[in-house]
Each structure stands twice: as C-alpha cells, then as structure tokens.
C-alpha cells in the first residue's frame, strides 16, 4: 500500500537557527514597502516640481507686472510701452494714446500697486499670465488688469488701467 499524501501546506521561509529568516526571506518582506515607498517618492517629487514651476511663473508674472506698473507710476510711458507691450498690442494702441491715457490717471509717488489676482497657465508650451489689482494713491484708486503672453519673452497682450468707480 502507498502512504497517504499529506495535506498541502504553504512554503515557509527558510530559517536558520534559532528561527531567524535567511536573507532571501528577509528581502521578500521589503519588496512591497519598497515599491510603495518609491511610488510615493515619485509623487512627492512630481508635486514639488509642479509647485515650483507654477510658483516660478506666478513670481515672474508678478515681477513683470510690478516693473511695468512702477514705470507707469513714474510717468516713464515710453519705456513701459517699448519694453512691455507686445507688438500686436502696439498696433492697436499707439504710443501717444498710451501716454495720454496714463497721464490722465494723474498718478504720483504716493501710488502703490496691489495685485490681488494672478493666474498663470500653460497651453501647448505657451505660458500666459493674467494679473489684476489696484493702484492705490492718496484719495483715489485705479483698477488694473494685464494679460501677458510668453512665446520667448513675457509681453503684455492686453491692458486695462481705469479709475475705480
């Protein structure tokens, strides 16, 4: 007669004395946590990269808007127009009309800009930024809204400077 077969039992990790797992068994325990840890590290690194890129774009938009606004407040309309307005916007708005519009606002050295809305986006590798806020002066406020487009350089494609109602 034959011996009856013993019931199936799952394989146990090899153990040395006194009951410790061998390095092969020990390595198996770390495979899943290692994969999970690697995936988590990848997600965190991606989040940091996206945050820095977006933050960098927001800071750049704020800096460009501030440089432009400071020139406008100082009355240096030629430099503001030449250095910051996109050629397509310059075709729609002459340098003379731009200067006359800025002068009509009667800005002075008490005026300070506050940017309360900055939106930065990227589509097909083209970065855009919309900046809105207020130029506060003694006794008056001027609404501002700028749109910047960046193919190779951050240039203004739309502008609104209007006394606050």
Secondary structure, 3 states (H helix, E strand, C coil): CCCCCCCCCCCCCCEECCCEECHHHHHHHHHHHHHHHHHHHHHHHHHHHHHHHHHHHHHHHHHHHHHHHHHHHHCCHHHHHHHHECHHHHHHCCHHHHHHHHHHCCCCCCCEEEEEEEEEEEECCEEEEEEEEEEEECCEEEEEEEEEEECCCEEEEEEEEEECC
